[in-house]
Amino acid sequence: MTTPTTIAGQLNAQGLRIAIVATRFNDFIVDRLVGGAVDYLERHGLPADNMTLVRIPGAFELPLVCKKLAASGKYDGIVALGAVIRGATPHFDYVCAEASKGIAHVTLEYNLPVGFGLLTCDSIEQAIERAGSKGGNKGVEAAAAMLETIRVLEQL
């Protein structure tokens, strides 16, 4: 029996240029996501000199800044990090939906992997769990997904 040709991304960040876009809103959570993403990328061969960290106000601004970075042609991938925590109004739903759609649009428009690390949580406790405690660190996961996608796209 023959096996199918398999294309898989190697988790090697050497030689890449990566932008990390991180919100200042809920920075006590987002800073943990940034730390996880930077640590992951460094452990997979990306020197700090090849990373650019862009700080922005909030999640609603993520798509615009990701688009500007993608359009610059300077980066092989982007990691988008933020945290939106549900409040008493529907504001949460609008911000999360538009930020998610906008980030996906940038990925498709520019054929550039954007690691999706925007936490959309019902409580502060859920955000803490996803920023490095029992839920893992979603900043690490976003960086890993972006890196693997870059390496897969190189083979297609």
C-alpha positions as CSV (number, residue, x, y, z in Angstrom):
1,M,0.0,0.0,0.0
2,T,1.4,3.4,-0.9
3,T,1.2,6.4,1.4
4,P,0.2,9.9,0.4
5,T,2.7,12.7,-0.1
6,T,2.7,14.6,3.2
7,I,3.5,18.3,3.4
8,A,4.2,19.5,7.0
9,G,5.8,22.6,8.4
10,Q,9.0,22.3,10.2
11,L,9.1,24.3,13.5
12,N,12.2,26.3,12.6
13,A,12.0,30.1,12.7
14,Q,15.6,30.7,11.5
15,G,15.8,33.4,8.9
16,L,12.3,34.7,9.3
17,R,11.1,38.2,10.1
18,I,8.1,38.3,12.4
19,A,5.9,41.1,13.7
20,I,4.0,40.7,17.0
21,V,1.0,43.1,17.4
22,A,-0.2,43.3,21.0
23,T,-3.0,45.3,22.6
24,R,-2.4,47.5,25.6
25,F,-6.0,47.0,26.8
26,N,-6.0,44.2,29.4
27,D,-2.2,44.4,29.3
28,F,-1.9,42.3,32.5
29,I,-3.1,39.4,30.3
30,V,-1.6,40.4,27.0
31,D,1.9,40.8,28.4
32,R,1.9,37.1,29.3
33,L,0.8,36.2,25.7
34,V,3.6,38.4,24.3
35,G,6.1,36.7,26.6
36,G,5.0,33.3,25.5
37,A,5.1,34.1,21.8
38,V,8.6,35.7,22.1
39,D,9.9,32.8,24.1
40,Y,8.5,30.3,21.7
41,L,10.0,32.0,18.6
42,E,13.4,32.4,20.3
43,R,13.5,28.7,21.3
44,H,12.8,27.9,17.6
45,G,15.7,29.8,16.3
46,L,14.4,33.4,15.8
47,P,16.7,36.1,17.2
48,A,15.2,39.0,18.9
49,D,16.6,41.3,16.1
50,N,14.2,39.6,13.7
51,M,11.1,40.4,15.8
52,T,9.2,43.6,15.8
53,L,6.7,44.3,18.7
54,V,4.0,46.8,17.9
55,R,1.8,48.0,20.7
56,I,-1.7,49.2,19.9
57,P,-4.7,50.4,22.0
58,G,-7.1,47.5,21.6
59,A,-8.5,44.5,19.7
60,F,-10.5,46.6,17.3
61,E,-7.3,48.1,15.9
62,L,-5.6,44.7,15.3
63,P,-6.9,44.2,11.7
64,L,-5.7,47.6,10.5
65,V,-2.3,47.3,12.0
66,C,-1.9,43.7,10.8
67,K,-2.9,44.9,7.3
68,K,-0.3,47.7,7.3
69,L,2.4,45.3,8.4
70,A,1.4,42.8,5.8
71,A,1.3,45.4,3.1
72,S,4.9,46.5,4.0
73,G,6.3,43.2,2.7
74,K,8.8,43.3,5.6
75,Y,7.5,40.3,7.5
76,D,7.1,36.6,6.9
77,G,4.3,36.3,9.4
78,I,2.4,38.2,12.1
79,V,1.2,37.2,15.6
80,A,-1.9,39.1,16.7
81,L,-2.3,39.2,20.5
82,G,-5.0,40.7,22.6
83,A,-7.7,39.9,25.3
84,V,-11.3,40.9,25.3
85,I,-13.3,40.1,28.4
86,R,-17.1,40.1,28.3
87,G,-18.8,43.0,30.2
88,A,-22.4,43.9,30.8
89,T,-23.0,45.3,27.3
90,P,-22.9,43.9,23.7
91,H,-19.7,45.8,23.0
92,F,-17.8,42.5,23.6
93,D,-19.6,40.8,20.7
94,Y,-19.0,43.6,18.2
95,V,-15.3,44.0,19.0
96,C,-14.6,40.2,18.9
97,A,-16.5,39.6,15.7
98,E,-14.9,42.5,13.8
99,A,-11.4,41.9,15.1
100,S,-11.6,38.2,14.1
101,K,-13.1,38.9,10.7
102,G,-10.5,41.6,10.0
103,I,-7.5,39.5,11.0
104,A,-8.8,36.6,8.8
105,H,-9.2,39.1,5.9
106,V,-5.6,40.2,6.2
107,T,-4.4,36.6,6.1
108,L,-6.3,35.9,2.9
109,E,-5.7,39.3,1.2
110,Y,-1.9,39.1,1.7
111,N,-1.3,35.3,1.7
112,L,0.5,36.0,5.0
113,P,0.1,33.8,8.1
114,V,-1.3,35.7,11.0
115,G,-1.3,33.7,14.3
116,F,-4.6,34.4,16.0
117,G,-4.0,35.0,19.7
118,L,-7.0,37.2,20.5
119,L,-8.5,35.8,23.7
120,T,-12.3,36.2,23.8
121,C,-13.2,35.3,27.4
122,D,-16.3,35.5,29.6
123,S,-14.3,36.3,32.7
124,I,-10.9,37.4,33.9
125,E,-10.4,34.0,35.3
126,Q,-10.8,32.4,31.8
127,A,-8.3,35.0,30.4
128,I,-5.7,34.1,33.2
129,E,-6.1,30.4,32.4
130,R,-5.3,31.0,28.7
131,A,-2.4,33.3,29.4
132,G,-0.1,30.8,30.9
133,S,-1.9,28.8,33.7
134,K,-3.9,25.6,33.3
135,G,-5.3,26.5,29.8
136,G,-1.7,26.9,28.4
137,N,-0.5,30.1,26.8
138,K,-2.4,31.1,23.7
139,G,0.4,33.4,22.7
140,V,2.6,30.3,22.3
141,E,-0.1,28.6,20.3
142,A,-0.6,31.6,18.0
143,A,3.2,31.8,17.3
144,A,3.4,28.1,16.7
145,A,0.4,28.1,14.3
146,M,1.9,31.0,12.4
147,L,5.4,29.4,12.2
148,E,4.1,26.1,11.0
149,T,1.9,27.7,8.4
150,I,4.8,29.8,7.0
151,R,6.8,26.6,6.5
152,V,3.9,24.7,4.9
153,L,3.2,27.6,2.5
154,E,6.9,27.5,1.4
155,Q,6.3,24.0,0.2
156,L,3.1,24.6,-1.7
